[in-house]
């Protein structure tokens, strides 16, 4: 693997979750395309991108900062699925899948951030 972030288990999990979000969000109604669909996909992708962006050649403090941004993007994904659930856009099964994966990912990011202190 050419880039350090590719070896990060947390990055791999974030990429996996981003694909799950993308697949599930394709079921959202067309009227949500430029609203909730776009928002949840951008937030999930942002998590992956922020983990990768500062993993290579940056100070620990800088990497910690970007991991914080990644974690906040994950929290945005969770907020989006609550909105989708409230609007009856997402099934309970899909909600739980994303919620559980996001909870696991957030714990992993928190652990990585602590290890950089």
N, C-alpha and C positions, 0 to 999 in steps of 0.2 A: 504494500500500500504506500502510495507516494506522499500522502498527507497525514500528519499526526492525528487529526480529528477522526479519521476513518477507524482508528484503533480504539477510540473511546466508546465504551459500552453505552454511556449515556447518549452519545450522538446517534448511535445505531438505534436505540430505543426511540429517540425523538423522531428519527426518519420513519421508523415503523408506524408510529402514532400519526405522523403527518399523512401517510398513505391511507390509514384507516379513516381519518377525518375527511380526506379527499373523496374516498369511496362513499362514505355515508352522506356527505353533503351533496353528492350528485342526485340524491333522492329528494332534496329540498324542492319546494315549488318554485316555478319560474319567477314569481313576483319577489322572491328572496334572493335572486341571483346576484344583484348588485348591492345587497344589504347584508343579511346574515350569512349567506353562503360565502360571499367574498371575505367577510370579516373573519369567520372561523378558519378558512383556508389560509389567510394571511397570518393569523396568529399561530397556527400550527407550524407553518413554514418558518416563521420568525424564530420559533424555538430552535429548530434545526440550524438555521443560519447563524444565530447568535452563538451557539455552542461552537460551531466550526470557525466562525470569523476570528475569534481571539484565542484559539487554542494553539496557534503556531507562532512561536517567536515573540510572544508578548510577556509582559511581567505578570506575576501572580495576581497583583492587585487589579490589573487591567482585565485579566481573564475572569476574576471574581465578579467584576462589574458586568461583564457581558453575560455571565451565567445568571446574574440577577435579572437582567433584561429577559433572558430566555425563560426564567421562572415566571416572570410577570406575564409573558406571552402565553404560557401554559395556563395561568389563572384566567386569562381572557378566553381561552378555549372552553374552560369549564363554565364560565359565565354564558358563553354562546350556547352551550348545550342546555343550560337551564332555560334560556329564552326559547330555544327550539322545543323543549319539552312543554313549556307553558303554552306555546302556540300549537301544540299537537302536531309538530313537524317531524319529530324524532320519536322512535319507539323506545320503550323502557329498556329493551335489550341493547339497542345502540347507545342509549344514554349511559347505561352501566358500563358498557365496554370502554367507551371513551373516558368516562369518569375514573374508572379503576386504573386504566393505563396512564392517565394523566397524574393520578395520585402517586403511582409508582415512580413515574418520571420526575416529579417534583421532589420526592424524597432522594432520588439519585442525584439530582442537581444540588440539593442542599448538602448532601454528603460530600460531593466534590468541592463545593465552595468551602466547607469547613476544613477540608484537607489542604486547602491553599492558604490557610491562615498562618 
